[in-house]
Structures are given as structure tokens and as C-alpha cells.
């Protein structure tokens, strides 16, 4: 028999999802210990950097509804932390595969303000950008400062009593019973009533054999920052999603964009497969060439010479969905697939509810009945 757990909820991983879970759980009065392999805010995973896109333009009603709930909670975090995290710019989507008119129909069904405009009108509105075909614009979009959000989640959780243990990698998880789990670290063990595993690219190795996971694919992605020719023009641009020959996204780079207001550009899900342990952090020169050519062709308001570049990890589930479910005392929190950041405070709230005995919030996010 397991003894009395030391803590109600132990959270493994202090990236966006783990940090958001700690914030949400402490708001509910739960006793929380947050364990981070490195330091809070490190750059070895998926949650670093100063800019991620927040937007509502999905061709999937579930995700559209989730974006609305998440935006409300982002504003609650801003109020709680007394800091600005969101920068609302609107968003413009274009491309045949992107299908702006199809997405517009879903937004209309969900009551989300939007408009579909011709390319000529889009180019008139946003000097320095090129468009083709119909363009979907919706105003309820922009960016969130990911690094500042992690810090805000953690600090507010700490202020409500959470214990935060940095540089404490969890080496092994032992299920002791339906209401107890032990997390083994180099500095000793932590027993908890529930353990939330929000470990991103490390989730598979920690949870293998303990729960039936879907196939989780880890890839190393590349991002680039380009300087504006005239910041007075680019400061008025919306965030961008475009499927041309590449599926590209673009957004203001925030602090990472430097004093000149550089823009962050990247291909979505074009990285090579890797693991959390074997990723090399080396930018693929071919990716640099592709994105520079894209900037030259489609964003004449930017200088087509990147001044900064970096890598990050995607952890992707089948069909680009999330994984959010509980088995016994283990809660699996993997809102991933390269589009999870915008949902962080909502995922945190859902994960905290799972940890207190709630059901999986979305059936299609459940763990499989048998391993993949």
C-alpha cells in the first residue's frame, strides 16, 4: 500500500502547458509541485521565444470554440499577472489548400467576426505584402509572448503556494495505486495523488509502458527573423498563414525581432525527425533558402536576409490533434502538433480538472485503448 502522497498534484514539465496547469490548479486551491528538467524558460523544447500566433481561423468547429475560451483565459492571466502578453493584430489567411472561404464558413457558423476580401483589396490595406486569390481576415488574432507567458504562469502559481523545482529531471515514474504515483528524480522522489506529464518531446520516454500512447512524432523546426524595410509599414501587418508551395506562417517577432521590429517566418511542420535527446539545434540551410525565397516573392516589405534563426521542437500526434486524458493517477497533457501554444491557459484549466477526477474534455483527445 502506498503511503499518504506528499502533494496533491505534481506537474512534470514547466513549458507552456505544464506552467499553465500549475497556474490553473493553484487557482483551484490545489497543492502543486512543478518539476522542470532544466531552468524555467529554457530553449531546449517548444515553449521559448517571444512570439506565437493566436488566432481563431480553423476549419474545425471544435478548435474555433477552443480559441474563444483560450483568449478569455489569456486575458485572465494578464489581469492576474499584471502584464501584457497578447498583441492583437488580426490575421490574414490565403492559399488554395488553406481554403479561406471554407474556413470563413466555419467562423460564420461559430459567430466569429471575419471577412473574405480579394487580393487587390488586401494589398491595398497592407502595403508590402503580396496576396493571391481570396484572403480571409479576422480581427481576433495576433501574438502571445510565449516566454513571458511561461514566466507569468509560474510566478502566479508560486505566489499561490506552488513549489517549483528547477533542474530536477524526472528519471522514472512509478504508479503506486489508483491514487498515488512516485516521481523519481536525481534529488529524491516525490509522491503525489496525481502526476501531470506535460513533458513535450520527453513525454514518450517517461510514459512508455505506463499508458497506451498514440504515436508521437518529434521534429526539429526552424524559424527565421527578417528585418523590415520600413517599420511604420510592417507594424500594421496582420499575422499571416499562407500555403503556397510551402505552408508558411509569419508574425511580429516581439523581443526576438530586435529594436527594428523584425518579423518571424517559418514553414509549418517541415522539420526533420529527431528526439528530445538527439536534436542538434542546427538550422537546415535548405530551409533557410526556401523561406528566404518565400520572403523575396511574397513579403517585399521585408529585407530578404534573415538576421536571426533558431530551432524548436514539435511533438505531433495523429491528425494534428492533442492528447489530453487520464489513466489512474497519471494525466497525459500533450497539446502539441505545432499549434498548441495559443490554447495554453485553456489546456491548463482542463488538465487541472482531469487531475481532480474530471473526465477527458474532448473524446478525440483521449488516449487509445491500446498502444499505437
SULFENTA-V568529 format. One record per residue. N is the residue number from 1. RES is the residue in three letters. PHI is phi in degrees with one decimal (999 if undefined). D_FIRST is the distance of its C-alpha to the first C-alpha in Angstrom with 1 decimal. Layout:
n=(N:N)
res=(RES:RES)
phi=(PHI:PHI)
d_first=(D_FIRST:D_FIRST)
//
This chain:
n=(1:2:3:4:5:6:7:8:9:10:11:12:13:14:15:16:17:18:19:20:21:22:23:24:25:26:27:28:29:30:31:32:33:34:35:36:37:38:39:40:41:42:43:44:45:46:47:48:49:50:51:52:53:54:55:56:57:58:59:60:61:62:63:64:65:66:67:68:69:70:71:72:73:74:75:76:77:78:79:80:81:82:83:84:85:86:87:88:89:90:91:92:93:94:95:96:97:98:99:100:101:102:103:104:105:106:107:108:109:110:111:112:113:114:115:116:117:118:119:120:121:122:123:124:125:126:127:128:129:130:131:132:133:134:135:136:137:138:139:140:141:142:143:144:145:146:147:148:149:150:151:152:153:154:155:156:157:158:159:160:161:162:163:164:165:166:167:168:169:170:171:172:173:174:175:176:177:178:179:180:181:182:183:184:185:186:187:188:189:190:191:192:193:194:195:196:197:198:199:200:201:202:203:204:205:206:207:208:209:210:211:212:213:214:215:216:217:218:219:220:221:222:223:224:225:226:227:228:229:230:231:232:233:234:235:236:237:238:239:240:241:242:243:244:245:246:247:248:249:250:251:252:253:254:255:256:257:258:259:260:261:262:263:264:265:266:267:268:269:270:271:272:273:274:275:276:277:278:279:280:281:282:283:284:285:286:287:288:289:290:291:292:293:294:295:296:297:298:299:300:301:302:303:304:305:306:307:308:309:310:311:312:313:314:315:316:317:318:319:320:321:322:323:324:325:326:327:328:329:330:331:332:333:334:335:336:337:338:339:340:341:342:343:344:345:346:347:348:349:350:351:352:353:354:355:356:357:358:359:360:361:362:363:364:365:366:367:368:369:370:371:372)
res=(UNK:UNK:UNK:UNK:UNK:UNK:UNK:UNK:UNK:UNK:UNK:UNK:UNK:UNK:UNK:UNK:UNK:UNK:UNK:UNK:UNK:UNK:UNK:UNK:UNK:UNK:UNK:UNK:UNK:UNK:UNK:UNK:UNK:UNK:UNK:UNK:UNK:UNK:UNK:UNK:UNK:UNK:UNK:UNK:UNK:UNK:UNK:UNK:UNK:UNK:UNK:UNK:UNK:UNK:UNK:UNK:UNK:UNK:UNK:UNK:UNK:UNK:UNK:UNK:UNK:UNK:UNK:UNK:UNK:UNK:UNK:UNK:UNK:UNK:UNK:UNK:UNK:UNK:UNK:UNK:UNK:UNK:UNK:UNK:UNK:UNK:UNK:UNK:UNK:UNK:UNK:UNK:UNK:UNK:UNK:UNK:UNK:UNK:UNK:UNK:UNK:UNK:UNK:UNK:UNK:UNK:UNK:UNK:UNK:UNK:UNK:UNK:UNK:UNK:UNK:UNK:UNK:UNK:UNK:UNK:UNK:UNK:UNK:UNK:UNK:UNK:UNK:UNK:UNK:UNK:UNK:UNK:UNK:UNK:UNK:UNK:UNK:UNK:UNK:UNK:UNK:UNK:UNK:UNK:UNK:UNK:UNK:UNK:UNK:UNK:UNK:UNK:UNK:UNK:UNK:UNK:UNK:UNK:UNK:UNK:UNK:UNK:UNK:UNK:UNK:UNK:UNK:UNK:UNK:UNK:UNK:UNK:UNK:UNK:UNK:UNK:UNK:UNK:UNK:UNK:UNK:UNK:UNK:UNK:UNK:UNK:UNK:UNK:UNK:UNK:UNK:UNK:UNK:UNK:UNK:UNK:UNK:UNK:UNK:UNK:UNK:UNK:UNK:UNK:UNK:UNK:UNK:UNK:UNK:UNK:UNK:UNK:UNK:UNK:UNK:UNK:UNK:UNK:UNK:UNK:UNK:UNK:UNK:UNK:UNK:UNK:UNK:UNK:UNK:UNK:UNK:UNK:UNK:UNK:UNK:UNK:UNK:UNK:UNK:UNK:UNK:UNK:UNK:UNK:UNK:UNK:UNK:UNK:UNK:UNK:UNK:UNK:UNK:UNK:UNK:UNK:UNK:UNK:UNK:UNK:UNK:UNK:UNK:UNK:UNK:UNK:UNK:UNK:UNK:UNK:UNK:UNK:UNK:UNK:UNK:UNK:UNK:UNK:UNK:UNK:UNK:UNK:UNK:UNK:UNK:UNK:UNK:UNK:UNK:UNK:UNK:UNK:UNK:UNK:UNK:UNK:UNK:UNK:UNK:UNK:UNK:UNK:UNK:UNK:UNK:UNK:UNK:UNK:UNK:UNK:UNK:UNK:UNK:UNK:UNK:UNK:UNK:UNK:UNK:UNK:UNK:UNK:UNK:UNK:UNK:UNK:UNK:UNK:UNK:UNK:UNK:UNK:UNK:UNK:UNK:UNK:UNK:UNK:UNK:UNK:UNK:UNK:UNK:UNK:UNK:UNK:UNK:UNK:UNK:UNK:UNK:UNK:UNK:UNK:UNK:UNK:UNK:UNK:UNK:UNK:UNK:UNK:UNK:UNK:UNK:UNK:UNK:UNK:UNK:UNK:UNK:UNK)
phi=(999:-76.3:-76.2:-64.1:-60.9:-72.0:-144.6:-69.5:-132.4:-106.2:-112.9:-100.2:107.9:-111.5:-75.7:-56.3:-74.7:-66.9:-64.1:-65.0:-65.0:-60.9:-61.0:-65.0:-66.4:-71.5:-64.9:-89.5:83.3:-81.9:-83.2:-128.6:-119.3:-109.3:-111.2:-122.5:-59.4:-113.4:-99.0:-60.5:91.0:-66.1:-110.0:-98.4:-123.7:-126.3:-114.1:-88.2:93.3:-98.8:-149.8:-132.0:-77.0:-113.3:-161.7:-117.1:-83.0:-123.8:-89.0:-135.0:-60.9:-58.0:-68.0:-62.4:-62.1:-62.7:-62.4:-64.5:-64.6:-66.0:-61.0:-59.7:-73.2:-58.3:-69.8:-65.6:-63.9:-57.6:-65.8:-65.1:-88.0:66.0:-144.6:-91.0:-117.9:-94.2:-129.9:-89.5:-123.1:79.5:-142.4:-123.2:-115.9:-148.7:119.4:-63.4:-71.1:-61.3:55.1:-53.1:-69.8:-67.4:-64.4:-59.3:-64.1:-69.3:-61.9:-61.6:-60.2:-95.7:71.4:-94.1:-59.1:-168.6:-152.6:-109.5:-125.3:-71.4:-58.1:-63.5:-68.2:-61.9:-68.0:-68.3:-69.0:-122.7:-60.5:92.0:-120.7:-111.2:-135.2:-138.7:65.1:-68.8:-122.1:-91.9:-119.1:-136.3:-76.9:-85.9:-154.4:164.4:-134.5:-125.0:-79.3:-64.1:-62.9:-67.7:-66.1:-56.6:-60.4:-65.8:-55.6:-67.7:-66.5:-70.6:-63.8:-62.4:-64.0:-95.3:108.9:-65.8:-91.7:-114.3:-112.7:-85.6:50.3:-132.0:-68.3:-83.3:-89.7:-156.9:-117.1:-121.6:-80.5:-96.2:169.1:-65.9:-127.7:-157.9:-145.8:-113.5:-109.3:-96.2:-122.6:-65.2:-101.0:119.1:-116.3:-124.5:-104.5:-141.4:-70.9:-134.9:-119.5:-95.7:-101.5:-120.2:-98.4:57.7:-66.5:-90.5:-62.0:-59.4:-70.4:-77.4:-101.0:-55.6:87.3:-98.6:-138.6:-81.6:-84.7:-71.3:-68.4:-110.2:-104.9:-102.6:-130.8:-99.0:-101.9:-120.1:-127.8:-136.5:-115.7:-120.5:-79.8:-80.0:-75.2:-148.9:-64.5:-62.7:-86.1:-70.0:-64.0:-98.0:-73.6:-80.2:-67.7:-126.8:-134.5:-145.1:-103.7:-101.8:-73.9:-115.6:-95.6:-117.3:-125.3:-142.0:-161.5:-58.2:-81.7:60.4:-59.4:-69.0:-79.8:75.0:-66.6:-88.6:75.7:-62.5:-103.2:-93.0:-129.0:-161.1:-84.2:-86.0:56.5:-115.8:-84.9:-89.4:-68.6:-158.2:-136.9:-60.1:-87.2:-104.7:-57.3:-104.3:71.1:-95.1:-71.2:-74.6:-57.5:-65.3:-65.3:-60.6:-64.7:-64.5:-73.1:-65.6:-63.1:-62.7:-59.9:-60.9:-82.4:-116.3:-125.9:-64.5:-77.5:-110.3:-77.6:-78.3:-140.6:-65.4:-105.1:-154.4:-151.4:-158.7:-124.0:-148.9:-109.5:-103.3:-118.6:-113.7:-103.1:-55.9:62.8:60.1:-86.6:-103.5:-125.0:-150.6:-163.6:-128.4:-130.0:57.8:-87.2:-103.4:-110.4:-97.8:-124.1:-133.2:-83.2:-135.6:62.3:79.5:-140.7:-85.6:-56.2:-61.4:-97.5:-51.0:-66.8:-68.8:-61.7:-58.8:-64.9:-65.9:-68.4:-61.4:-65.6:-59.5:-66.6:-100.4:107.7:-70.3:-85.3:-56.4:-71.3:-137.6:-58.0:-74.2:-93.8:-68.7:-66.2:-68.9:-73.9:-134.3:-59.5:-69.8)
d_first=(0.0:3.8:6.5:9.6:11.5:14.8:16.9:17.3:19.1:19.6:22.8:23.7:27.5:30.1:32.8:34.3:31.4:28.6:30.9:31.8:28.2:27.6:30.9:30.1:26.6:27.9:30.8:28.4:27.0:23.6:22.1:22.7:22.5:24.9:24.8:28.1:28.9:32.4:34.1:34.3:37.3:37.5:39.8:37.8:36.4:37.7:37.9:40.5:44.2:46.1:46.9:45.2:46.9:46.0:47.8:47.8:49.7:47.6:48.9:45.6:45.2:41.5:41.8:44.9:43.0:40.2:42.8:44.0:40.7:39.9:43.3:42.7:39.5:41.2:43.7:41.0:39.6:43.2:43.6:40.4:41.1:44.8:45.7:47.4:45.5:47.4:50.9:52.3:55.1:55.0:54.5:56.9:55.9:58.4:58.7:59.2:55.6:54.3:56.4:57.1:58.5:55.5:53.1:55.6:55.3:51.6:52.1:54.7:52.4:49.8:52.5:52.2:55.6:57.1:60.4:61.7:64.7:67.0:66.8:70.1:68.8:65.6:67.7:69.9:66.9:65.2:67.8:66.7:64.5:65.6:64.5:65.2:65.0:63.4:61.1:58.2:57.9:55.4:55.3:51.7:50.6:50.7:48.3:45.2:44.8:41.5:41.1:42.0:39.6:36.6:37.8:38.2:34.8:33.1:35.3:34.9:31.1:31.3:33.6:31.1:28.5:26.8:25.9:27.7:27.0:29.8:30.2:26.4:25.9:22.5:22.4:19.2:16.6:13.1:11.3:7.5:7.6:10.6:10.6:9.6:11.5:12.6:16.4:17.8:21.3:24.0:23.5:19.7:16.7:16.1:12.8:13.9:13.3:16.0:17.8:21.5:23.1:26.8:27.8:31.0:32.2:29.1:26.9:27.4:26.3:23.1:22.1:23.6:21.4:18.8:21.0:24.4:26.9:30.6:33.0:33.2:36.4:37.0:40.6:42.5:45.0:48.0:49.5:53.0:54.8:58.6:61.0:63.1:66.8:67.1:64.1:65.9:65.7:62.2:60.7:61.6:60.0:57.1:54.1:54.9:53.4:55.9:55.7:58.8:58.6:55.4:52.8:53.2:51.9:53.6:52.8:53.9:52.1:51.4:51.1:50.8:54.2:55.9:58.7:60.8:58.3:57.4:55.9:52.8:53.4:51.2:50.8:47.8:45.5:48.0:46.0:45.1:41.7:39.5:36.0:34.5:34.9:38.4:40.3:43.4:44.6:48.1:50.1:51.8:55.6:56.1:53.9:56.0:59.2:58.1:57.0:60.1:62.3:60.6:61.3:64.9:65.4:63.6:63.2:66.6:65.7:63.5:64.7:63.5:62.2:58.5:58.1:54.3:51.7:48.0:45.2:41.9:39.2:38.8:35.6:36.8:35.3:37.3:40.1:39.6:36.9:33.8:30.1:28.0:25.0:21.2:18.7:15.2:14.5:17.5:21.0:23.9:27.0:30.0:33.2:35.4:38.4:40.7:41.1:37.9:39.0:41.0:38.0:35.7:35.4:35.0:32.2:30.5:30.7:29.5:26.6:25.5:25.8:23.6:20.9:21.1:20.8:24.4:25.7:27.4:30.7:32.9:32.4:34.1:31.7:28.7:26.9:28.3:26.7:27.1:27.6:31.2)
//
